[in-house]
Each structure stands twice: as C-alpha cells, then as structure tokens.
Amino acid sequence: MTKNLNKLETNLGIIFKDKNLFQQAFVHRSYLNEHPKCGLEHNERMEFLGDAVLELAVTKHLYENYSNSEGELTIWRAALVNSKILAKIAANLELNKYLLLSKGETRDTGRARQFILANTFEALVGAIYLDQGFKKAGEFIEKNLIVELQNILEKKLYHDPKSRFQEGAQDKLGITPTYEVLTESGPDHAKQFIVGVFLGEQMIAKGKGPSKQIAQEKAAEAGIKKKGWK
C-alpha cells in the first residue's frame, strides 16, 4: 500500500529516520475506510500537531523580524497559514502524487482536494517535527511557507473576512475572536461544517462551508455585518 517516497525525500532535502511517520502524513481518513488493515493511522492527529508547530514557527519569525503590534502580527500570521496558500505550496511540492485516498476521493480534484492538500502540508510539518524536532521543522517552514510573507504584505492579501473581523474586535472591544465547530456532517468527500464565531463567551454569528476555514470565513462575514463594522 505504501508509495515510494524516496524522490520526495530528495526534493524536500529531508531524509526521515522513521519512514512510517513520513508515510502516515499522506494517509487520508477515506483510504482507511477501504484499507482498514493498511498498518498506519490516518494523518489527522499529525495534522493537528503540524498546525501547532506551523503557528509557533510563523509566530516566532514575525516576533523576531517585525516590531508591529500584536493585532497586526496576528492578522499577518492568519493570512500566511491560510489553507489556500498551504494548498498551493503542497501542490508546488507535488505532495498530491503521494496521497493515499479512497477511490471516491481520488476522482475528486476540485475544492475538496485543495483542503486535503493543505491538511497534508500540515501533517507533513507534524511528521518532520516528530522525526527531527522543531529546528528542522522550522527550517522547512521558513524555506517553503515564510517566503510567501513578502508577497502577502506587498499586495495586502491579509484583508480577508477573518482578519477584518479580528481587527474590528481588537480595535473596538479589545477582544480576539475565537471559532468553534458547532456541527460536522456528511461523508469524507463532501463534509459540511457549521462554525460559530465568539467574542468571549458570546457567539456573534455562524457560518457554513465545506471546510472549517471556509465556514470560519462565512461566520466572520456574518459577524462583520451583524456588528456593522466596515
């Protein structure tokens, strides 16, 4: 069931000590539905870890290189770890070739695949961290993701709905919004999420979408409208 990852190791410039960790980063939950005895877990826990490593590495870079306010740095970070950018980088690294998916997921090359690629990038970061530590993971993030920051700043790509809602909340109320998945439904290839955006304990608005990120953006848009913030 495994795919030959030697070429990818060469392209990434990282030779894994534990090949199973590397392989697991590419195992989508849907694959296990058809191959329950494959011997590996799906990559969602690894993605969870990678997301935290990614956020810390980006935060560290911003803190060390920019003297802007906490609010601005938070907005820049959100724009940098956006799923669209992560999916683009994953595509550039040709991670798509190594995904282990169900037959149904393999046929879907649209928006759902972009989310899978973004999640796989995070899982790969998690695998690098587990195998070789934060320093190596940070170098990988610096080389492949943080290079996008300059373009984001020059073109002001950080003015997405989540960033605008956060900016309004921090400026007017001194509160950083949080997001919570309220419901999750549908099969792996056609998930639907409903997410609430909160200011403190108060839920301001809800959003629905085929990924957590899109549902969050919809919730933020609804929150901006409800609060009357431009």
N, C-alpha and C positions, 0 to 999 in steps of 0.2 A: 504493500500500500504506500510505502514511502516514495518520495520523489528525490531524485539526485540533487542535492543542494550544494555540491562542490563548486559549481560555477558561480552560484550566488555568493558563497563564502569569499571567493576570489574577488568578485565585483565589490563586495562590501569591505573587503580588507580585514575581515574578522574570521578567524578560524575557531570554531566552537570546540570547547573541551567535551561538552555533553551534547552529542548530536540529537538526542531525543528532545532536549529543550528547544533546539533550533527547529526541528520538525514540528513540534507542538504549536509553535507560533502560527502555523499555516493551517491548522485543523479547525475548520468551521463546525459549529454545532450540527448543522444539517448533515455533514458527512457521517457523523456517528450514528445518526438515525438509520443509515443504510449499511454501516460497517461497525456495529456495536463491539466487535471483538478486535478492533484495529490495534489495541495496545497502548493508545495515547488518549489523553483527555482533550477536550476542545480548548480553544485558546482564550476563552472569556476571562478566566481568572488572571491569566497572563496579561491580557489587555488591560484589566483593572490596575494591575501593578505598573504596567508601562505608562499608563495615563498619569499616574502619580509621579513617576520618575521624569516623565516629559515635562510636567508642570514645574517640578523643582528645578530642573536644568535650565528651563527658559527663564524662570523667576531669578535664578542666580545670575544668569547672563545680563538680564535687564538691570538688576540691582547694581551689579559691578560696573556697568558701562553707561548708565543714564542716571541723571540726577532729578528726573521728573517726579511728579507727585505719585503717591500710591495709586490714586484713581487712574491716572494716565497709563501707568505701567500695567495695571490690571487689564485695562482695555486692550493695550497692545498684545499682552500675553494671550488674551482670548482670541484675538484676530490671528495670531500666529499658530495656535493649536486648533484652528478651525478644521472641521472634517474635510472641507473641500481642498484645503492645502495639503493635509495629510494624505488624502487620496491621490492628489497629483504627484506627490513625492513617491508614494508607493508605486504608482504607475511608471514613473521615471526609473525606479529601481527594478522594474519588471517583476514585482512581487506576485503579480497576477498569474504568472506561469507556474507558481509553486503552491497555489491554493489547493486545498483538499476540500471539495464541496460535494453536495448531493447532485444527482443528475439534474434536478429541477433548478438548483442554484447555478449550475454550470451554464445552463441555457440563458439565464437572465444576465444580460450585460449592461443593463441600464442603471438607474439611480441606486438600486439596491446594491449593485456591485461596487459602486463608489463608497458606500458606507462600509462594506466588508473590507475594502482595501484600506480605508482609514483605520479601521479597527485592527487590521493585520499589522499595520505600521506600529501601532501602539503595543501590540503583542510582541512584535519583534524587539522593540525597545525593552520590554519586560524580560525577554529571553536573554538579551545581551547583559542586562543588569544582573540577572541570576547567575549567568555563566562567568562574567568577567568583572562585575562590580560597577559602581557609579561612574568612575573616571572614564572607563571605556564607553559606557552608555552615553555619557555627556559629550565625548568626542564625536560619537556617531550623530547625535542630535545637532551639535554645532555644525558639522560638515553638511548635513542633509536638510535640516529644518531652519536653523537660525539664519542661514544665508538668505532666507526669504524676507527677513525683517526689513531690510532697507527698502525693498520694493513696496512693502506694506505701508511704511511711513511716508515714502515719497508720494504715493498715489492715494494716501489716506483711506486705505481699504479697511480701516478699523471702525468705520462708522456703520456697522451692522446694527440690527434692532437690539440685540442683547447689549451691545456696547452703549447704545444710546439710552436704553432704559437704566443701565447701571450708572451712567454718567448723571442722569437726572436724579436718580435715587440718592446718590452720594452728595451731589451738589445741594439738593433741596432738603434732604432728610438726614443725611449723614449715615445712611444705611446701605450695605451691599446686598443686592438681591440674591436669593437662593432659589434653586429649581428642584422640584421633586416629581418623580414619575408617579402619577396617580393610578393609571391603568396601563396595561400592556396586553395586546391581544393579537390574534392571527398567527398563521404558520411562519416558520423561519424566513421564507422568501417574501412574505407580504405582511410584515409586522406593522402595527399601528400603536402609537404611543400617545397618551394624553398626559401633559406635563403642566403642573401649576407653578407660577412664579410667586414668590413670597417676599414680603418686606417684614422682617422679624417673624412673628407668628401669624401674620395676616396674609392670606392668599389674595393676590390682587387680580389675577386673570389666569385663564387656561389656554393651552394651545395643543393642536393635534397634528401629527405628522408621521411619516414612515420611518423616522429615526428620532432618537432623543434630541439630537441637535436641532432638527427642523421644528419639532414640537416646542422646544425652548424658544426658538426664534419667533414662532407664532404667538406664544404666550407673552413674549416681550413686546411684540407689536400691539397685542391687545392691551397690555399694561400701559404702554405709552398713550394709547387712545383713551383709556379709562381715566388716566391721571391728567390728561390734557397737556402732556409735555411735548414740545416740538422735537 
